[in-house]
Amino acid sequence: MLTAKVIAFPLRPPRAARRPPGTLRFDALLDACVSCGDCVEVCPQSAIAWDLLGYPVMIDGVDCVCCGLCADVCMHGAIKLTAATRRGLDAAQDEDDARD
């Protein structure tokens, strides 16, 4: 069962919320994101939650390590890999390969 982490932003409208690295601008996010929750569930830092509209936001006080997993699991293109998250994802995959 998928349990959602929802963050309320009483002073910050959803458009101004801090989003995961590589998230589309808000207008495009509305079309791309289906609120599947994959990005929320995969984040190893538990740094991503949903805003009241069901879109991904960063939790204040939790640091993103730019691992790129959120972009990697986003099948709808709402979160894209950036240069930093691509490096993080490559490093994580190299670590996995070294363990095998």
N, CA and C atoms as a LAMMPS dump frame, in Angstrom:
ITEM: TIMESTEP
0
ITEM: NUMBER OF ATOMS
300
ITEM: BOX BOUNDS ff ff ff
-5.0000000000000000e+02 5.0000000000000000e+02
-5.0000000000000000e+02 5.0000000000000000e+02
-5.0000000000000000e+02 5.0000000000000000e+02
ITEM: ATOMS id mol type element x y z
1 1 1 N 0.842 -1.182 0
2 1 2 C 0 0 0
3 1 3 C 0.89 1.248 0
4 2 1 N 0.606 2.154 -0.882
5 2 2 C 1.374 3.392 -1.011
6 2 3 C 0.868 4.395 0.003
7 3 1 N 1.744 4.862 0.859
8 3 2 C 1.363 5.886 1.824
9 3 3 C 1.973 7.193 1.388
10 4 1 N 1.169 8.197 1.291
11 4 2 C 1.615 9.488 0.784
12 4 3 C 2.074 10.39 1.904
13 5 1 N 3.157 11.082 1.642
14 5 2 C 3.598 12.146 2.526
15 5 3 C 3.107 13.438 1.889
16 6 1 N 2.245 14.151 2.562
17 6 2 C 1.7 15.391 2.026
18 6 3 C 2.177 16.538 2.891
19 7 1 N 2.678 17.559 2.248
20 7 2 C 3.177 18.735 2.936
21 7 3 C 2.26 19.904 2.621
22 8 1 N 1.805 20.589 3.637
23 8 2 C 0.971 21.78 3.44
24 8 3 C 1.862 23.016 3.423
25 9 1 N 1.583 23.922 2.531
26 9 2 C 2.342 25.154 2.399
27 9 3 C 1.414 26.34 2.608
28 10 1 N 1.116 26.692 3.854
29 10 2 C 0.17 27.78 4.082
30 10 3 C 0.667 29.136 3.599
31 11 1 N 1.983 29.359 3.571
32 11 2 C 2.506 30.657 3.181
33 11 3 C 3.162 30.644 1.807
34 12 1 N 3.297 29.489 1.215
35 12 2 C 3.993 29.386 -0.063
36 12 3 C 3.079 28.679 -1.059
37 13 1 N 2.646 29.356 -2.115
38 13 2 C 1.767 28.701 -3.086
39 13 3 C 2.507 27.57 -3.789
40 14 1 N 1.777 26.552 -4.286
41 14 2 C 2.426 25.409 -4.938
42 14 3 C 3.372 25.807 -6.061
43 15 1 N 3.071 26.878 -6.788
44 15 2 C 3.949 27.313 -7.879
45 15 3 C 5.336 27.685 -7.346
46 16 1 N 5.413 28.224 -6.137
47 16 2 C 6.683 28.684 -5.578
48 16 3 C 7.375 27.626 -4.721
49 17 1 N 6.785 26.456 -4.586
50 17 2 C 7.368 25.412 -3.745
51 17 3 C 8.703 24.94 -4.305
52 18 1 N 9.582 24.513 -3.428
53 18 2 C 10.879 23.973 -3.83
54 18 3 C 10.658 22.549 -4.342
55 19 1 N 11.027 22.306 -5.561
56 19 2 C 10.794 21.014 -6.226
57 19 3 C 12.1 20.227 -6.331
58 20 1 N 12.011 18.9 -6.548
59 20 2 C 13.219 18.099 -6.749
60 20 3 C 14.028 18.611 -7.942
61 21 1 N 15.345 18.445 -7.921
62 21 2 C 16.166 18.876 -9.046
63 21 3 C 15.683 18.234 -10.349
64 22 1 N 15.57 19.025 -11.394
65 22 2 C 15.157 18.518 -12.689
66 22 3 C 13.657 18.497 -12.911
67 23 1 N 12.883 18.945 -11.914
68 23 2 C 11.429 18.979 -12.086
69 23 3 C 11.068 20.042 -13.12
70 24 1 N 10.128 19.709 -13.973
71 24 2 C 9.67 20.659 -14.986
72 24 3 C 9.112 21.911 -14.325
73 25 1 N 9.091 23.015 -15.077
74 25 2 C 8.472 24.227 -14.541
75 25 3 C 7.004 23.916 -14.261
76 26 1 N 6.377 24.685 -13.402
77 26 2 C 5.072 24.339 -12.866
78 26 3 C 4.017 24.097 -13.945
79 27 1 N 3.954 24.949 -14.954
80 27 2 C 2.939 24.77 -15.999
81 27 3 C 3.097 23.429 -16.715
82 28 1 N 4.33 23.045 -17.005
83 28 2 C 4.582 21.759 -17.665
84 28 3 C 4.384 20.598 -16.695
85 29 1 N 4.714 20.819 -15.428
86 29 2 C 4.536 19.786 -14.411
87 29 3 C 3.07 19.378 -14.302
88 30 1 N 2.175 20.354 -14.413
89 30 2 C 0.746 20.057 -14.33
90 30 3 C 0.322 19.064 -15.4
91 31 1 N 0.932 19.142 -16.577
92 31 2 C 0.587 18.23 -17.664
93 31 3 C 1.302 16.883 -17.56
94 32 1 N 2.511 16.867 -17.033
95 32 2 C 3.322 15.65 -17.051
96 32 3 C 3.125 14.749 -15.831
97 33 1 N 3.026 15.329 -14.652
98 33 2 C 2.988 14.541 -13.423
99 33 3 C 1.606 13.912 -13.223
100 34 1 N 1.596 12.608 -12.933
101 34 2 C 0.334 11.906 -12.675
102 34 3 C 0.2 11.55 -11.194
103 35 1 N 1.079 12.094 -10.371
104 35 2 C 1.056 11.859 -8.919
105 35 3 C 1.108 10.373 -8.576
106 36 1 N 1.953 9.645 -9.289
107 36 2 C 2.067 8.197 -9.055
108 36 3 C 2.778 7.888 -7.738
109 37 1 N 3.65 8.807 -7.297
110 37 2 C 4.353 8.616 -6.036
111 37 3 C 5.674 7.882 -6.141
112 38 1 N 6.089 7.505 -7.344
113 38 2 C 7.357 6.783 -7.497
114 38 3 C 8.535 7.593 -6.972
115 39 1 N 8.551 8.899 -7.261
116 39 2 C 9.662 9.75 -6.809
117 39 3 C 9.692 9.846 -5.281
118 40 1 N 8.526 9.915 -4.679
119 40 2 C 8.43 10.005 -3.215
120 40 3 C 8.966 8.727 -2.582
121 41 1 N 8.578 7.596 -3.124
122 41 2 C 8.958 6.309 -2.549
123 41 3 C 10.429 5.963 -2.745
124 42 1 N 11.025 6.378 -3.87
125 42 2 C 12.392 5.967 -4.183
126 42 3 C 13.449 6.824 -3.489
127 43 1 N 13.095 8.001 -3.02
128 43 2 C 14.089 8.921 -2.455
129 43 3 C 14.746 8.333 -1.2
130 44 1 N 16.073 8.085 -1.251
131 44 2 C 16.751 7.486 -0.094
132 44 3 C 16.846 8.433 1.103
133 45 1 N 16.706 9.726 0.874
134 45 2 C 16.762 10.713 1.95
135 45 3 C 15.378 11.029 2.512
136 46 1 N 14.34 10.474 1.908
137 46 2 C 12.949 10.832 2.248
138 46 3 C 12.779 12.348 2.18
139 47 1 N 13.348 12.927 1.129
140 47 2 C 13.352 14.379 0.969
141 47 3 C 12.204 14.885 0.11
142 48 1 N 11.436 13.966 -0.497
143 48 2 C 10.363 14.364 -1.404
144 48 3 C 9.016 13.985 -0.805
145 49 1 N 8.081 14.907 -0.923
146 49 2 C 6.702 14.665 -0.502
147 49 3 C 5.798 15.231 -1.59
148 50 1 N 4.497 15.167 -1.371
149 50 2 C 3.556 15.779 -2.294
150 50 3 C 3.026 17.056 -1.693
151 51 1 N 2.8 18.049 -2.548
152 51 2 C 2.115 19.247 -2.076
153 51 3 C 0.615 18.943 -2.035
154 52 1 N -0.176 19.906 -1.664
155 52 2 C -1.618 19.678 -1.538
156 52 3 C -2.3 19.375 -2.866
157 53 1 N -1.634 19.695 -3.972
158 53 2 C -2.189 19.395 -5.289
159 53 3 C -1.72 18.041 -5.823
160 54 1 N -0.814 17.391 -5.092
161 54 2 C -0.333 16.079 -5.502
162 54 3 C 0.91 16.091 -6.366
163 55 1 N 1.688 17.174 -6.305
164 55 2 C 2.921 17.275 -7.08
165 55 3 C 4.125 17.211 -6.152
166 56 1 N 5.276 16.716 -6.656
167 56 2 C 6.44 16.534 -5.786
168 56 3 C 7.048 17.854 -5.308
169 57 1 N 7.389 17.88 -4.032
170 57 2 C 8.073 19.017 -3.421
171 57 3 C 9.169 18.49 -2.512
172 58 1 N 10.135 19.344 -2.258
173 58 2 C 11.209 19.002 -1.329
174 58 3 C 10.76 19.35 0.081
175 59 1 N 11.079 18.489 1.024
176 59 2 C 10.74 18.729 2.419
177 59 3 C 11.775 19.678 3.002
178 60 1 N 11.315 20.777 3.579
179 60 2 C 12.229 21.745 4.191
180 60 3 C 13.05 21.058 5.278
181 61 1 N 14.334 21.353 5.288
182 61 2 C 15.219 20.815 6.308
183 61 3 C 15.813 19.458 5.966
184 62 1 N 15.432 18.871 4.839
185 62 2 C 15.995 17.593 4.405
186 62 3 C 16.793 17.852 3.133
187 63 1 N 18.05 17.472 3.145
188 63 2 C 18.928 17.745 2.007
189 63 3 C 18.808 16.69 0.92
190 64 1 N 18.687 17.149 -0.3
191 64 2 C 18.729 16.28 -1.474
192 64 3 C 20.198 15.964 -1.754
193 65 1 N 20.505 14.695 -2.01
194 65 2 C 21.88 14.314 -2.312
195 65 3 C 22.12 14.19 -3.816
196 66 1 N 21.129 14.607 -4.609
197 66 2 C 21.238 14.59 -6.078
198 66 3 C 21.607 13.205 -6.614
199 67 1 N 20.947 12.175 -6.081
200 67 2 C 21.236 10.814 -6.521
201 67 3 C 20.606 10.506 -7.872
202 68 1 N 19.591 11.28 -8.288
203 68 2 C 18.965 11.086 -9.584
204 68 3 C 17.916 9.997 -9.64
205 69 1 N 17.658 9.331 -8.517
206 69 2 C 16.685 8.236 -8.538
207 69 3 C 15.278 8.71 -8.866
208 70 1 N 14.91 9.899 -8.396
209 70 2 C 13.564 10.409 -8.681
210 70 3 C 13.368 10.606 -10.176
211 71 1 N 14.367 11.137 -10.843
212 71 2 C 14.288 11.33 -12.289
213 71 3 C 14.325 9.985 -13.016
214 72 1 N 15.103 9.061 -12.494
215 72 2 C 15.235 7.749 -13.111
216 72 3 C 13.917 6.979 -13.104
217 73 1 N 13.138 7.117 -12.033
218 73 2 C 11.876 6.37 -11.944
219 73 3 C 10.689 7.117 -12.541
220 74 1 N 10.86 8.382 -12.886
221 74 2 C 9.737 9.168 -13.414
222 74 3 C 9.479 8.786 -14.871
223 75 1 N 8.48 7.947 -15.066
224 75 2 C 8.16 7.449 -16.399
225 75 3 C 7.347 8.44 -17.232
226 76 1 N 6.947 9.548 -16.624
227 76 2 C 6.12 10.522 -17.333
228 76 3 C 6.894 11.784 -17.698
229 77 1 N 8.182 11.839 -17.332
230 77 2 C 9.027 12.963 -17.705
231 77 3 C 8.808 14.227 -16.912
232 78 1 N 8.169 14.111 -15.752
233 78 2 C 7.942 15.287 -14.919
234 78 3 C 9.219 15.72 -14.203
235 79 1 N 10.121 14.765 -13.981
236 79 2 C 11.429 15.056 -13.381
237 79 3 C 12.475 14.512 -14.351
238 80 1 N 13.358 15.383 -14.785
239 80 2 C 14.407 15.026 -15.748
240 80 3 C 15.756 14.977 -15.039
241 81 1 N 16.664 14.191 -15.58
242 81 2 C 18.029 14.192 -15.057
243 81 3 C 18.699 15.519 -15.387
244 82 1 N 19.405 16.066 -14.418
245 82 2 C 20.23 17.251 -14.618
246 82 3 C 21.68 16.778 -14.653
247 83 1 N 22.599 17.674 -14.891
248 83 2 C 24.016 17.287 -14.874
249 83 3 C 24.391 16.725 -13.506
250 84 1 N 23.938 17.379 -12.436
251 84 2 C 24.277 16.934 -11.084
252 84 3 C 23.616 15.596 -10.743
253 85 1 N 22.345 15.442 -11.096
254 85 2 C 21.68 14.182 -10.757
255 85 3 C 22.168 13.036 -11.636
256 86 1 N 22.586 13.341 -12.862
257 86 2 C 23.16 12.29 -13.717
258 86 3 C 24.47 11.776 -13.108
259 87 1 N 25.294 12.7 -12.594
260 87 2 C 26.54 12.281 -11.932
261 87 3 C 26.227 11.44 -10.7
262 88 1 N 25.223 11.855 -9.939
263 88 2 C 24.844 11.1 -8.749
264 88 3 C 24.329 9.717 -9.083
265 89 1 N 23.519 9.618 -10.121
266 89 2 C 22.98 8.328 -10.545
267 89 3 C 24.098 7.429 -11.067
268 90 1 N 25.022 8.002 -11.844
269 90 2 C 26.161 7.227 -12.35
270 90 3 C 27.016 6.701 -11.197
271 91 1 N 27.239 7.537 -10.176
272 91 2 C 28.033 7.122 -9.02
273 91 3 C 27.343 5.993 -8.263
274 92 1 N 26.032 6.092 -8.097
275 92 2 C 25.284 5.043 -7.397
276 92 3 C 25.339 3.733 -8.17
277 93 1 N 25.239 3.811 -9.502
278 93 2 C 25.311 2.605 -10.322
279 93 3 C 26.708 2.002 -10.285
280 94 1 N 27.739 2.861 -10.24
281 94 2 C 29.113 2.352 -10.122
282 94 3 C 29.312 1.623 -8.803
283 95 1 N 28.719 2.167 -7.722
284 95 2 C 28.811 1.505 -6.414
285 95 3 C 28.119 0.144 -6.443
286 96 1 N 26.956 0.091 -7.085
287 96 2 C 26.24 -1.183 -7.2
288 96 3 C 27.058 -2.2 -7.997
289 97 1 N 27.673 -1.744 -9.093
290 97 2 C 28.497 -2.629 -9.922
291 97 3 C 29.694 -3.149 -9.141
292 98 1 N 30.282 -2.296 -8.295
293 98 2 C 31.447 -2.7 -7.513
294 98 3 C 31.09 -3.764 -6.478
295 99 1 N 29.848 -3.71 -5.984
296 99 2 C 29.397 -4.707 -4.987
297 99 3 C 29.128 -6.068 -5.62
298 100 1 N 28.805 -6.062 -6.919
299 100 2 C 28.468 -7.34 -7.599
300 100 3 C 29.668 -8.174 -7.893
